[in-house]
Amino acid sequence: MTDPLSSARAAAADFVDPDLGLALGEYALIEAVHPDDGPLRLQIGLPFPADRYRDRLVESLRALFAGLDLAGEPAIEVTWQVGAAPVRGAMDGLAGVRNILAIASGKGGVGKSTTTVNLALALAADGGRVGVLDADIYGPSQPRMLGLSGRRPTSPDGRRLHPLVAHGIQCMSIGFLVDEDQPMVWRGPMATQALTQLLTETDWDDLDYLLVDMPPGTGDIQLTLSQRVPVTGAVIVTTPQDIALQDAVKGLKMFEKVEIPVLGIVENMSSHICSQCGHEEPIFGAGGGQRMAEKYGVPMLGSLPLDIRIREETDGGRPTVVADPDGAIARAYLALARRAGIAVGALADRSASFPEIVIEDD
C-alpha cells in the first residue's frame, strides 16, 4: 500500500508552476505530517513574498491531490519568509535592509528603470517590504515614475533622510533634492559620493529588498556600488537586439569580476503588441536574452513586451503593476519578481563566505 505521506510530499515536490516553470521542490521547503487524530498536513515554506501567490498554489495543489488516494483531503499551509543573503568579505550589512539588488544594463534605452519600478511594485504586491534607490545621479527617473515629482524628503535630525513612500514602496533619489530640470554637472567622484550618502544616510525601514536602479554603463558609480555596498546580486536588463545584448554582456562580466552574483537576465521589449489590433511582433529580434542566459549559465528571469500602456502608465506615476494589477503584463512582472525572489533565496541558503573583491586590469 502506498504511503499517503510520501505520495503527497512527492506530488507536491514535482508540481510545476506554469508561470515559474520550476518544480516546487526546487525552491520550497516541503514537510508532510500525518497526526493520529487528524488529516494529513502539508507545510510549504517559500523564500519569496507570496501573499497573492499563496492562494493560487493551494488551489493548484488541492486539484493535484484530488487525483491521489490520500484517504481524505490534506490540509495545506503555505508560509513565506525572505532570508538575508550573506554579505561579501568583511562588508557590513546595510541597516534596515536584508537584500540589495542591483538592476543594471550595459546601455541606456532598454527600459531598465521601468523594469526596476515594476519589479519593486510586484514584490510589494506579494507582501514584501521593498525600497528603490535611484542611483542614476545624472538622469534620475524614479520620482516621476512613482508620482513623487516635486516632493522633498524630511530629515528630523538634519543628518539622515526619511525615504518617500509611493504605492507601498520606499524610495530615495537625487531627484528629490534638486529641481526636475536641473542638470547635475558633477565629476565622477562627486556623483559617487552623492550615491553613497543617499544609500547609507537614508533611514530604510525594515526592507526585504532594496532595488538599486543603476545608471547605464560600467563606470564610476557601478564600481563604487560593488566595492562599498553589500550587494546581494544583480539583475541584467536587455532587449533582444544584438547591440543591446553586446553591452549587457559587459555589464554581466563586470559583476562577475567584482564577485557579485548575477541573479538572472530580463529581456525587455521582447515583442511589440499593437494597441489597435493586438498583433504581436518581435521587432527587436527574438530569443536574445535566452541565448545570453544559456551561454553564461545564469537564469532567464522573464520576458516583457513592448506595450504602449507600460510607457503611459509609468509616465503617469502609476506603473503597470498598480495601474492594472490583474492584467497580463502585471502577471508577467509578478512572475519575474517571484523568480528573482527564488534566486535571492538560493543565495541566502548558502553558508560559504564570499571572497574578497579584487579588481585587476586585463
N, C-alpha and C positions, 0 to 999 in steps of 0.2 A: 504494500500500500504506500502511495506517495505521501511523504511528509508535507502537510499543508504549509508548515512554517517555511520550509526550504523552497517550496513551489512559489509561494508569494514573494519571497525575497528575490529569487532568481528572475521571476517575471518582471518585478519592478526594476531590477538592475538592467534588464535587457530592453526596457521600454525606451524607444527613440522618440524624442520630442520632434515633431515635424518642422518647427521653426528653428530650433537649435541644431538639429542634425547630429545630436550626440546621444548615446545611451545614458540613461540616468545614473547608472553605476559608475560612469566615467567622471562625474562631477559631484555626486551627492553621497552623503553617508546614509546608509540604509540599515536599519535594525528591525528585526521582526521578533515579536514576543507573543506567546500564547498562554496567558494565565489560566489556571484551572477553573476560575469562576467567571470567565468572560470570553468574548470573541477574540480572534486573532487581531493583534495590533501591529500596524506598520508605522514606524517612525522614520521620517526622512528629514535630513538636515542639509540645507542648501547654503553655498558660500557667497550668495549674492542677494541683494534685496528682492523680495518675491511676494509682496503684498498682492499684486494683481495676478501674478503667475500661479500662486498657490492654489486657488480655487480651480483653475483650469487643469492643473496637474492632478489634483484629487479626482476630478471628474473623469479624466483620461484613465487613471489607474482603476477606478471603480468599473469602468467599461471593460478594461482588460481582465480584471478579476472575475467578472461575471461569467467568463468562459472557462474558468478553472473550478475544479472540485475542491473547494476550501471549507466545506461544512459551515457555510454562513458567510455573510459579507464582512470583510475585515474593516476595522476602524483605522482610518488613515490620518496621521498627524504630520503636517509639514511645518517646519520651522526654518528660519534663516538667520545667519549671523555673518557679518563682514569681519574677517580677521585682518590683522595688520601684518603686512609682509615685512621681513627683516630689512633693516637699512644696511647700506654698504659700508664696509670697513669700520672706521671709528666715528662715522657721522652720527649725530644725534637726530632723533625724530623731530618733526615739526609739531609744536604744541597745538593741540586741538584737532590734529589731522592723523587719521590712520594710514591712508594711502594717497600718494601723489602720482597722478597720471599725466604724462606729457603728451599732448595731442599735437602732432607735428607733420610737416610736409617739407619736401625739398624745394618747393617753389610756391609762389602765390597763385591765387586764382583757381584753386582746386576745391574750394568750399570747406576748408578746414575749420574756420570759425563757426560756420553754420552747423557743421558736424559736431563740434565741441558743445555748443549750447543745447542742441537736441539730445545729444548723448547724456549730458548732465541732467536735463529735464526727464529723460527716460529713467535714469537711475533713481531720481527723486520720486517719479510717479509710482515706482515699485516699493517705495518706503525708505529709500536710502537718504542719508544726510549728506548733501552734496554742495560743493562750492566750486566757483570758477575764478581763476586768476587770469586776467587778460595780460599776457606777457609781451604783447606787441606794443612796445613803448612808442614807436613812430606812427603806428596806424591802429589805435585801439578801436574795436568794433563792438565789443560786448555790451557797453552801455546802451547803444541803440537797439541791439538785438533783444535785450531784456526789457526794453521800455523804460530805461533808467536815465536817459539823456537829461542833462541839466541838474541831476541830483548830486549832492555832496555827502561824503561820509562824515560821521561825527567822531570826535576824539575827546572823550571826557577828561583824560589826564594830559592832553597836549602832546602825548608821545605815541600812543597806539591808536589805530583806526578801527572803527567798527565797520564790518562789511555791509554793503547794502543788500537787501533781500528782494527778490522778484520771483514769482511763481514757485516759491518754496526753496529756492537755492540762494546761497550766499555768493556775493561777487565783489571783487576788487579790481580796479583798473586805473591806469594813469588818466583815462578819460574822465574820471570823476573829479580830478584835481585841476584840470585845465579846461578852457573853453573848447567846444567841439571842433571849431575851425582853426584852432591854434596849432601851428606846426611845432614839433619837438626837434629843434635844431641842436641836437646834442651829439657829442662824440661817443664812441663805444663805451668808455669807462663810466660816463655819466649815466648812460642808459642801463648798464648792468647794475650800477649802484641803486638806481631807482627801482629796478626789478627786485633786487634783494630786499630792499626796505618794504616794498609792497607785500612781499611774501612773508617776511619774518615779523613785521610790525603791524600785522593785521590780526585782530582777535577772532580767529576762526573758531567757530562754536561746534565742537564735537562732530567733526566731519568723518564719514566713512571714506569719502573720496574727495580730493581736491583736483579738479581738472585744470591743467595749465594750457591755455590757448597760446601756443608758441608762434613767434613770427616765422615767416618762411626763411629757408636757408640753413646754413650750418656755421654761423658766425659767433660773435662775442656772447650774445645772450644765451645761445644754446650751450656753449661751453661753460658759462657761469652757472647755469642751472644744473648741469651734470656734475660739476666739480663741488658745488657748495650746498646742494639741496638733496635730501634723501629721496630721490625719485624712485618710485616702485617699479614703474615700467612705462614704455612708450607705445602709443598707437600711431601708426603711419597712415595718413590720408593721401590718396592719389586719385587720379582719373585713369581710365583705360588707355589714354593716349600715350604713345611711346615716349614723347618728350617729357611728360609728367612722370612716367614710371622711371625714366632715367634719373631724374632729380630725386624721386622718392627713395631710390636705392642708395643715393648718397646720404640721405637722412638716416636710413636704416643702418648703414655702415658706421655712421658717426656714433649712434647709440651703442652699437656693438663694441666700438673702440673704447668707449668710456664705461663699459661693463654695465650698461643699463638694459635690462631685458626688453625685447620688443614683444609686446603682448599680441600684436596682430596687425593685419592690413585692413583698411576700409577703402573700398572702391566707390568713390562718389561719382555722380553723373554717369552711372553705368549705362543708362539708356534714357532717351528723351521720350516723355509722354506728352502727346499732343493734347492741348487743352480743349480743342474743338471736337476731335473725333476719338481720342483715346488711343490712337495708334502709337505703338512703342517701337523705337528705332535706336540702335546703338551708334549714334552719330560720332562718338569719340573712339570707336573700336569696341571690342568685346573680349572679356576674359583676361585682360592685362593684370589686374590685381591678383587673380587666382594663380596665374603663372608666376608672378613675383613671389607670392606666398609659398608656393611649392618649391621654387628654386632656392629660397633662403631658409626654408624649414620653419616658417612661422605660421600661425593660424590665419585663416581668412575669416575676419570677424563679420563681414557683411558687405552687401552691395546696395547702393542707394540710387534712386532715379534722379534725373534732371527734370524737375517739375516746377512750373511757374508758381504754384502755390507755396512751395518751400521758400522761394525768394520773397513773395508778397507777405507771407506771414511773419517771416523773420525781420524784414524791413519794418513791419508794423509793430514790432516789440512783443509779438505773441507767436513764438516759433511753433512749428507744426505739432509737436508733441502735446502742447497745451491748447493750440487752436483747434485741432481735430484729433483728440486723444484716441478715438476708436477707429480712425481711418487706416487705410493700408500703409501709408507712409509712416505714420506713427508706430504701427506694429513693426515695421522694419527697424526703426530706431530702438524700439524696446528689445527686439531680438538681438540687435547689436550690443546693447547695454548688458544684457544677460551673458552674452559670450565674453564680453570684456570682464565682467564680474567673475566668471569661471576662471579666466586666465589669471586674474589677481588672486583668486582663492588658491590656485595651484602654487603660486609663489609663497603665499602665507603658510602653506603646509611644509615648505622646505625648511630643513633645520641647518643646512650648510651655510656658513657665513660667506658673504661676498668678498672677492679680492679687493685690494686697494686699487684705486684708479691710477692708471699710468697712461699718459698721452705722449706718444712719440711721433715725430715727423717721419714719413716714409722717405 
